[in-house]
Amino acid sequence: MALTIGVDVGGTKVAAGVVDDCGQIIEKVRRRTPSTSPQETAEVIVEVVDLLKGKFEDIEAVGLGAAGFVDETRAVVQFAPNLAWRQEPLKKDVEARVGLPVIVENDANATAWGEAKFGAGRGEDYLILVALGTGIGGGIIIGGELYRGRFGIGGEFGHYRVVPDGRRCGCGNRGCWEQYASGNALVLEAREFARVAPAMAGRLLELGGGRPEGISGPEVTQAAREGDQAALECFRTVAGWVGQGLADLAAVLDPGAFVIGGGLSAAGDLLLEPVRVAYERALTGHGHRPVADIRIAELGPDAGIVGAADLARM
């Protein structure tokens, strides 16, 4: 049984696991990410790898899923919006300290690969993963292979612009898709609803402690599950933006399936059903072409670990 280590490095946590060749996590650890220091972040990565390596003698390689732009050699993190990495030679640094082969991959790419091999995308060679979290991450599988683009940074769907001069985005542009179709966008819709129409948003305000600023994603989901009309309207608004974006991606890439992951996917059919309606309404040539399936991711927060570990075998 071939064992590798997958490490998912995000803005707030470093999660790592030993993974077998069937995609099963055997052992897992988690640490806080010291996001303002590249050196300290590398030290945490080395710490968790050494910890896991010490428990298993037959570790073959390490895959690092990094939340940022990774170059085409899968060695350097060129830019990470939520970490202090700028042209960081992560592969070289970690490899020298852990004594194992290391590959670096974008975290959403690793998640896409995990879902394609072991999760909701099994059996589909043309797959798009859309991770709806704080922002939007993406990964593309074409012909059973992970597509990275010429420079290694393909799949950044969250930053194509859907509203000229729209909401400001953390990437520096305005009107990016993730400003309208992410978990943050859902919270923004709910808070705005509560400010503009507090009488209609009574349950949202109650769950938020009486203040629009107290409303977060779990409160919106809870209220929607209770049948609250304001919360359901917020879901429909965000789902409309998600469905429109998927239709645009289908026009370019023509996938067999979309897999929806990220924290917002936990809402399940509250999100999925209106997304499907919006997607089919916006799809070019609808009624005269096959319609890609839209599925909820299966591996949850472990997908990045599993995908990075499997990519380290390649």
C-alpha positions in Angstrom: 0.0 0.0 0.0 1.6 3.3 -1.2 1.3 6.1 1.4 1.8 9.8 0.7 1.1 12.9 2.8 -1.3 15.6 1.7 -1.1 19.1 3.2 -3.8 21.7 2.7 -2.4 25.1 3.5 -5.1 27.8 3.9 -5.2 31.3 5.3 -6.2 30.1 8.8 -5.2 26.4 9.1 -2.7 23.8 7.9 -4.3 20.4 7.7 -2.3 17.3 6.8 -3.0 13.6 6.5 -1.4 10.3 5.5 -3.4 9.0 2.5 -3.4 5.5 0.9 -3.7 4.8 -2.8 -7.5 4.3 -2.4 -7.9 7.9 -1.1 -8.4 7.0 2.5 -7.0 9.2 5.2 -5.2 7.1 7.8 -4.0 9.8 10.2 -4.6 13.5 10.3 -3.3 16.6 12.1 -4.1 20.3 12.1 -2.3 23.4 13.0 -3.0 27.2 12.9 -1.4 29.0 9.9 1.0 31.9 10.8 -0.2 33.6 7.7 1.9 36.8 8.0 5.2 34.9 7.9 6.4 32.7 5.0 9.1 31.3 7.2 6.8 30.3 10.0 4.3 28.9 7.6 7.0 26.7 6.1 8.0 25.6 9.6 4.4 24.5 10.4 4.3 22.5 7.2 7.6 20.8 8.1 6.3 20.2 11.6 3.2 18.4 10.5 5.0 16.4 7.8 7.7 15.3 10.3 5.0 14.3 12.8 3.2 12.1 10.3 6.4 10.7 8.8 7.5 9.7 12.3 4.4 7.4 12.6 4.7 5.7 9.2 7.9 4.3 7.8 6.8 4.0 4.1 5.8 7.5 3.2 6.8 8.1 -0.5 6.1 11.8 -1.2 4.4 14.9 0.0 1.8 17.0 -1.8 1.2 20.6 -0.7 -2.1 22.3 -1.6 -1.5 26.0 -1.4 -4.1 28.8 -1.5 -2.4 30.8 -4.2 -0.9 31.0 -7.7 1.5 28.1 -8.2 3.9 28.1 -11.2 3.9 25.5 -14.0 6.8 23.6 -12.4 4.6 23.0 -9.3 7.5 24.4 -7.1 6.9 28.1 -6.5 4.0 30.0 -5.0 4.0 33.2 -7.0 1.2 34.9 -5.0 -1.2 34.1 -2.2 -3.9 36.7 -1.4 -4.4 35.4 2.2 -0.8 34.4 3.0 2.5 36.3 2.8 3.9 34.2 0.0 5.4 36.1 -2.9 7.6 34.1 -5.3 8.1 31.6 -2.5 10.3 28.5 -3.5 8.1 26.2 -1.3 9.1 22.9 -2.9 12.8 23.5 -2.5 12.5 24.7 1.1 10.2 21.9 2.3 11.9 19.2 0.3 15.3 20.0 1.8 13.9 19.8 5.4 11.7 16.7 5.2 13.8 14.5 3.0 11.0 13.5 0.7 9.9 14.4 -2.8 7.5 17.4 -2.7 5.1 18.8 -5.2 3.1 22.1 -4.8 -0.3 22.5 -6.2 -3.0 25.1 -6.0 -5.5 24.1 -3.2 -8.6 24.2 -5.5 -6.8 22.1 -8.1 -5.9 19.6 -5.4 -9.6 19.6 -4.3 -10.8 19.1 -7.8 -8.4 16.1 -8.3 -9.5 14.6 -5.0 -13.2 14.8 -6.0 -12.5 13.5 -9.5 -10.6 10.5 -8.3 -12.4 9.6 -5.1 -15.4 11.8 -4.7 -18.4 13.2 -6.5 -16.6 13.3 -9.9 -15.7 9.6 -10.1 -16.0 8.3 -13.6 -16.3 11.8 -15.2 -13.3 12.8 -17.4 -14.6 16.3 -18.1 -15.2 18.0 -14.8 -15.3 21.4 -13.3 -15.0 22.0 -9.5 -16.3 25.2 -8.2 -15.5 25.8 -4.5 -17.9 28.3 -2.9 -16.3 29.6 0.3 -15.1 33.0 1.4 -14.4 33.5 -2.3 -14.5 31.1 -5.2 -11.9 28.6 -6.1 -11.9 26.4 -9.2 -10.3 23.3 -10.8 -10.6 21.9 -14.3 -10.3 18.2 -15.3 -10.1 17.7 -19.1 -9.8 14.2 -20.6 -9.1 12.8 -17.1 -6.1 15.2 -16.6 -5.8 18.3 -14.4 -5.7 21.4 -16.5 -3.4 24.1 -15.1 -2.9 26.4 -18.0 0.4 27.6 -19.6 1.7 29.3 -16.5 0.1 27.0 -13.9 -2.6 29.3 -12.7 -5.7 28.3 -14.7 -9.0 27.8 -13.0 -9.3 31.1 -11.1 -13.0 31.4 -11.9 -13.7 33.6 -8.9 -11.9 36.5 -10.6 -13.6 36.7 -14.0 -15.6 39.9 -13.9 -19.4 39.6 -14.2 -20.3 43.3 -13.3 -18.2 46.1 -14.9 -17.2 48.5 -12.1 -19.1 46.3 -9.6 -18.2 45.5 -6.0 -14.5 45.8 -5.1 -12.7 42.5 -4.9 -9.6 41.6 -2.8 -7.8 40.8 -6.0 -7.7 44.5 -6.8 -10.4 44.5 -9.5 -14.1 45.2 -9.3 -17.1 43.1 -10.2 -15.5 39.6 -9.8 -17.8 36.6 -9.8 -16.9 35.7 -6.2 -18.3 39.1 -5.0 -21.8 37.9 -6.0 -21.7 34.1 -5.8 -19.7 33.1 -2.7 -20.3 32.4 0.9 -19.3 36.0 1.6 -21.8 37.2 -1.0 -24.6 35.3 0.8 -23.8 37.0 4.0 -23.6 40.4 2.3 -27.1 39.8 0.8 -28.6 38.8 4.2 -27.1 41.8 6.0 -28.3 44.2 3.3 -31.8 42.7 3.5 -31.8 43.1 7.2 -30.8 46.7 7.0 -33.2 47.7 4.2 -36.2 45.6 5.3 -35.8 44.7 9.0 -39.5 43.8 9.3 -39.2 41.1 6.7 -35.8 39.9 8.0 -36.9 39.3 11.6 -35.7 35.8 11.9 -32.3 36.6 10.4 -31.9 39.5 12.8 -33.0 37.3 15.7 -30.3 34.8 14.8 -27.8 37.6 14.4 -28.3 38.9 17.9 -30.4 41.8 16.7 -27.8 43.4 14.4 -27.3 42.9 10.6 -23.5 42.7 11.3 -24.2 39.7 13.6 -25.6 37.6 10.7 -23.2 35.0 9.3 -23.5 32.1 6.9 -24.7 29.5 9.3 -27.5 31.8 10.5 -28.7 32.3 6.9 -28.7 28.6 6.3 -30.5 27.9 9.5 -33.2 30.4 8.7 -33.6 29.1 5.2 -34.0 25.6 6.5 -36.7 26.8 8.8 -38.5 28.2 5.7 -37.7 31.9 6.4 -38.6 33.8 3.2 -35.9 36.4 3.6 -33.2 33.8 3.9 -34.6 31.8 1.0 -34.6 35.0 -1.1 -30.9 35.5 -0.3 -30.2 32.0 -1.4 -32.1 32.5 -4.6 -30.2 35.6 -5.4 -26.7 34.1 -4.8 -27.8 30.8 -6.6 -28.8 32.9 -9.6 -25.3 34.3 -9.8 -23.8 30.8 -9.4 -26.0 29.3 -12.1 -25.2 32.1 -14.5 -21.5 31.6 -13.9 -21.7 27.9 -14.5 -23.6 28.5 -17.8 -20.7 30.8 -18.9 -18.2 28.1 -18.0 -20.2 25.5 -19.9 -20.1 27.7 -23.0 -16.3 27.7 -22.9 -15.4 24.3 -21.5 -18.5 22.0 -22.0 -18.0 19.8 -19.0 -19.8 16.6 -18.3 -20.4 17.6 -14.6 -19.9 20.4 -12.2 -19.0 19.6 -8.6 -19.9 22.3 -6.0 -17.7 22.3 -3.0 -16.6 24.8 -0.3 -18.4 25.9 2.8 -21.5 27.1 1.0 -22.1 23.6 -0.4 -23.1 22.4 3.1 -26.5 24.1 2.4 -27.2 21.1 0.0 -30.5 21.4 -2.0 -31.2 24.9 -0.6 -28.4 26.0 -2.9 -28.4 23.2 -5.5 -32.0 23.4 -6.7 -32.1 27.2 -7.5 -28.6 26.9 -9.0 -29.8 24.2 -11.4 -32.8 26.4 -12.4 -30.6 29.4 -13.0 -28.0 27.3 -14.9 -30.5 25.8 -17.3 -32.2 29.2 -17.9 -28.8 30.8 -18.8 -27.3 27.9 -20.7 -26.6 28.7 -24.3 -28.6 26.5 -26.7 -30.6 25.0 -23.8 -33.0 22.4 -25.1 -30.7 21.6 -28.0 -27.7 20.3 -26.1 -26.8 17.9 -23.3 -27.0 19.5 -19.8 -24.1 18.9 -17.4 -25.0 17.4 -14.1 -24.4 19.6 -11.0 -23.4 17.7 -7.9 -22.4 18.5 -4.3 -18.9 17.5 -3.4 -18.5 14.4 -1.3 -15.1 14.6 0.4 -15.8 17.9 2.3 -12.8 19.6 3.9 -10.6 16.5 3.4 -10.7 16.8 -0.5 -7.6 19.0 -0.6 -5.6 16.6 1.5 -6.6 13.6 -0.5 -6.1 15.3 -3.8 -2.7 16.7 -2.9 -1.5 13.4 -1.6 -2.6 11.6 -4.8 -1.0 14.2 -7.0 2.3 13.6 -5.2 2.3 10.1 -6.6 2.3 11.3 -10.2 
